[in-house]
């Protein structure tokens, strides 16, 4: 019997590889002769780099880059996959909200410049294709800082707003420091530069939000307050992002789903680098060749920490289950917490909670490995019993 084990992480508790190992142990205890293929998955957010690099025999590379706040340095990591030409970059490594601490200064003072430096570092290591995850950002700069670090743009601000350097004939000043959100209000021109560090590199952006760049559902109004922006700052940022789109003649791109992701970095990657925005989970499943792994499978296990309404909107375990349903492979989804309403609306897998009785969150996290193994073992025995009954039924017909 061939079993594919393809779970996501249990956030704050176990990584995806740790979850997969626990499930595989449970499957093995129930069926010693099972042919188990372990394939941890991700949805483009935290853990994507680890999952893809590990599954392809790749490596993790560390380098120093600019942090979310200009003038700070952080040690960030990107992954180079086993093919030697595909890199995985998570913007949160350089420009993430977690890097600014509890006293976040707000998106007016943060930049995606370090994300651009990570992309350049990957290209210099030989990457011809980069998968960029853009979740967890601390920024709202329209991706200008990222493009600036790659040498893809030349930015001019209003006179006196760019380090006191000599003004141009239009009263603007060239910007020599990293671009931050507040600079959107002072923009006078943004000129694309044809020859830059990422020229010729294919960029795929893992993005699972559908927000446009501006407006009621835009980057500033929806995500700005989460990053510390006041109502007045939200309006300033929204107006600045709209001005940026007009300057680039890219209003159509600004309306595309995902343009508002990561403070407009989704828009910036399309506008400056011709990047494609893709569903993070689907992009990862393609990179891991999950479809081909399932082609000969009798059963699949997937899972995540909490199965709820958000799980149905592009999260990796739900996408694994949907692919299984399409291919006719039975699927079991294990979760630490299961929302009853979400489970009723999801017919592609048997969704099982791993907790074996009432317990605190602390206890369930401490026992997570054993709970996963035990639940997987029970599910495996149930599946084998059903398969045996089905086989006997065919014999006696």
N, C-alpha and C positions, 0 to 999 in steps of 0.2 A: 504493500500500500504506500502510495506516494503522498506526502503531506508537505505543503508549502506554509511556512510560518512568516507572516509579513505584517508585523505590528508597528505602530508609531510609539513614541515615548509615552510614559506616564509622567506628565510634566511635574517637576519638583520632587520626583520620587525615583524613577528609573529611566535610563536612556533607552532608546529603541533597541539597540543591541542587547541590553540587559533584559528587557521585556521578552525579546525573541528567545533568548537563552532559557529563561524560566519556562516559557510555553513549550519549547522543544523538550525540556526535561520531563514535563508532565506527559507529553505525547509518548515519549520513549518509555515511560514507566507503565503506560497502558498498553503499548504495542511495541515490544522490543524489536520486531523485525521491520518496523516502518522505515521507509526511505524519506528522511526529513531534509528539506531544503530551507535553510534560514535566510531570510531576506528582509531585514529591517527597512522601514519606509519613513518618509517625512513629507511635509506639505510645502516646503519652500521656506519655512521659518527656522527657528532654533533646531539644531540637530541635523539639518540637511547636509551640511558639509561633511560631518562625521559619517553619516549613513552612506553617502555616495562615494566618498574616498575609501571607506572600509570595504564596500561591496565590489569595488573595481580594482582593489590592490593598489590604490593610490597612496598619496602621502600628504601630510599637513605641513604647511610652511608658515613660519612666523616672521613678522617684520614690524618695524616701528612706523606709525603713521600719525597724522593729525587726528586728535579726538574730536568729539562733537563741538567743543569750545576751541576756537582758534587760539594757538599758543600752547595748547596742551598736547602731550604725546601719549599714545596708547600702544601696547603691543598687541597686534591683531593677527589673526590666523586665517589663511585661505587654504583650500584643498586643491591639489592637482590630481586628477583621476588617473587611473592606470593606463589610459591610452596615451598619456603624455602631452595631449593637445587640448584637453578640456579642463577648465578650472571651475571651482565653485567658490563664490564669494558671498558672504552674508554681511549686508550693510551694517547690521547691529554690532558687528565686531569693531567697527570704526566710528559709526555715527549713531549708536544706539542709545535709547533712553536710559538703559541700565548703567551707562557709563557716566552719567551726570549726577547720579546720587539722588537722594530725597529732595534736596533743595535745588530743583531744576530751575535754571535761569529763564526758561521759556524759549520758544522757537525764534525770537528775534535775534538771539545771540548765538545760535548754533549753525553748523555748516555740514554739508556732505563732502567737504574737501577730502577728508580721510578715506571715504569710500572710493573716490577717484584714485587716490594713491594706491589703494589695494588693487584696483583694476589694472593700473599700470604695472604694479609688481607682478601680477599674474601674467600679463602680456610679455614682460621681460623674461619670464621663466619659460616662455615658449607657447603659451596658451593661444590657440586660434579660435577657440569657442569658450565663452564664459557664461555660466549659469549664475545669475545674480538674484539672491533672495533679499527682498526689501521690507521685511517686517520689523517692527520694534524700533522705529526711528525716533530721534529727538529733534528732528529738523523740519523746517518748512521753508526751503530756499529754491523750490522748483528744479532742483538738480543742477543749478548753476555752479555751485561749489564743486561738485563732482566733475563737471565738464571743464571747469577752470584748472583743476589739478591734472587733468589729462591733456591740457594744452589745446582743447577743442573750442574754446571761446576767448574772445577779448571783451572785457566788460568796462564800460565807462559809467561813472556815477555823476550826480550833480556836483557842481563846483564846491570844493571844500569838504567833500565827503569821502575822499580816498587818500588818506595819509598826507594831505597837504602837497601832493605832487602838482606839477605844472598843469594848468587847465588847457583843454583844447579850444579850438575856435568857437565851439558851440557852448563853451562855459562848463564842459564836463571834465572829469579827471579820470585817468586810467586807474584801475584797481590792482594793487600789487599784493594785498593780503587776501586770506580766504574770504569768500563771499558768505554772508550770513543773511538770515531772514529779514532783518531790518533794512538791508540794502535794496530790497525790492521796491521800497518807497522812493529811493533816490536814483533808480535806473534811468539812464539816458540813452544807452545803446548796448546791444549785445551782438557781437559779430562772430559768426561761425568761422572757425579756422579749419581748412581742408586737411592739412597735414598735422596729425596729432598721434599720440602714443597708441591709440586703439584703432587706428585706421586698418581695415582689413580683418578685424576681429569680429566674429559673429557673437552677438549678445542676446541671450534669452533671459527675460526677467520673470521670475516666479512671483506671481501677484494674485492674491485671492480676494481683493476688494474691487468693487465695481464703480467707485466714486469718480466723477469727472474732476478736472483740475479746480474749477471755481464754481461759485453759486451755492445754493442751499445745501447741496450734498457734496460740496467741494472739500479740498484738502484743509483749508483754513477753518471753515465753519464746523466740520465734523470732528476733525482730529486736533485742531489747534488748542482747544480748551484742555484736552487730555495732556498736552505738553506744557501747560502753564500759561497760555495766552489769555489775556483779558478780552472782554468784548470789543474794546476799541482796537486792540492789536489784531484781533481776528479780522475786522473790517479792513485794516491796513494791509494785512497779508493777502486777503482775497483780492483787493484791488491791485496789489503789486503783481500777483500771479497772472491776473487778466492782462495787465500791461505787458508782462513778459511774453505771453502768447501772441499778443498783437505785434510786438517788435519782431518776433520770429516769423510772423505770417503763418502761425501754426494753430489757429483757432479750432480747426477741425480736429487736430490731435488732442487739443485740450478737452474736447467733449467726449473722447473715447473712454470706455469703462477702464478704470485702473489708472488713468492719468493723474488722479489725485492721491494715489498711494504714496506713502512715506513722504508726506509733505510736498508732493509734486515731483518726486524723483522718478515716478513712472512716466510722467510727461517728459521730463528732461532726458531720460534715456532714449525715448522715441525721437524727440526733436533733435538731439545733438549726435546720436549714434545710430539711428535707424534700428533700434532694438525692437524685438517682438515681446509683447506682454502675453504670458501664458498662465494657465491655472498651475499653481505651484505643485499640487498633488499629482496632477496628470503629467506634468513635466518630469517629476521625480520618478514616477512609475515607468515612464518611457525610458528614462536614462538607465533604470535598473532592469529593463527588459522583463517586467513582471508578467506581461501577457505570455511570453514564450515560456516562462517558468511555470505558469499555470496550465499550459497546453497538455501536459501529461499528468496533472495532479488529480487525486481522488478527493482531496479535502484541503481547505485552506483555513488557517487561523489568522486573524488580525486583531487589533485592539488599540485602545487609548485610555488615558486616565479618566476622562469624563465623556460619556456619550449623551449629547443633548441636541437642542435645535441647531446649534452652530455646526455640529458634526455633519449634518445633512447638506451643508452649503460648501462642499469642496474639500472637506478634511480628508486626509489620506486614507484612514480605515474605511470610510464610507465609499471612497473611490475604488479601493481594493474589492470591497463587497460587490459593488456594481459591476466591476469587470468580471468577477466570478459568476454573477448571475447571467451576464451576457454569454459567458463561455460554458455555462452549465456545470460549474464546479460548486459543490456545497461549501458554505462559508460560515464560520463561527467567529463572532466579534466579542472579545472579552473587554470589560471596562471596570474601572474602580467604582464608578458611579454611573447609574443608568437612569435617565429621565424617561418616565413611563410614556409621556406623550410622544417623544421622539421615537421610542421603540415601536409604538403602534403605527407610526407613519413610515416605518422602514421595513420593507419586506425582503430585502436582498440578502439578509443574513440572520442567523439566530444570535440575538444580542443577549449576552449573559453577564450579570454582575459577578465579580470574583469574591466579594465578601460572603463568608459562610454564616453570617449572623450579625446581630447588632454590634457595632463597634465604633470607636471614635476614629476620626481621620488620622490621628497620630498612630493608633494601633494598626489601622489598615495599611498605612504607608510602611510601618516597620515590618509587617508581615507580607508585603506585596509579592515578593518572589515566590514564597510558598503558596500563597493564595492563587497566584496565576498558575503555578504548576498543578495544584490540586484541581482547579476548575478545568484546565485543559485536559487533564487525565480523565475526569468524569465525562466531559464532552466526547472525548475520543472513544471511551467505552460505549457510550450511547450510540455513537455513529456506527461502530463495528457491530453492535447488536442489531441495529436496523439493517445494515448491509447483509448480515447473516440471515435474517428473516426474509429479506427480499430474495436472496439466492435460493433458500429452501422453497419459497413460493413458486419460483420459476421451475424448480425441479419437479414439484408435485402437480403442476398444471398439465 
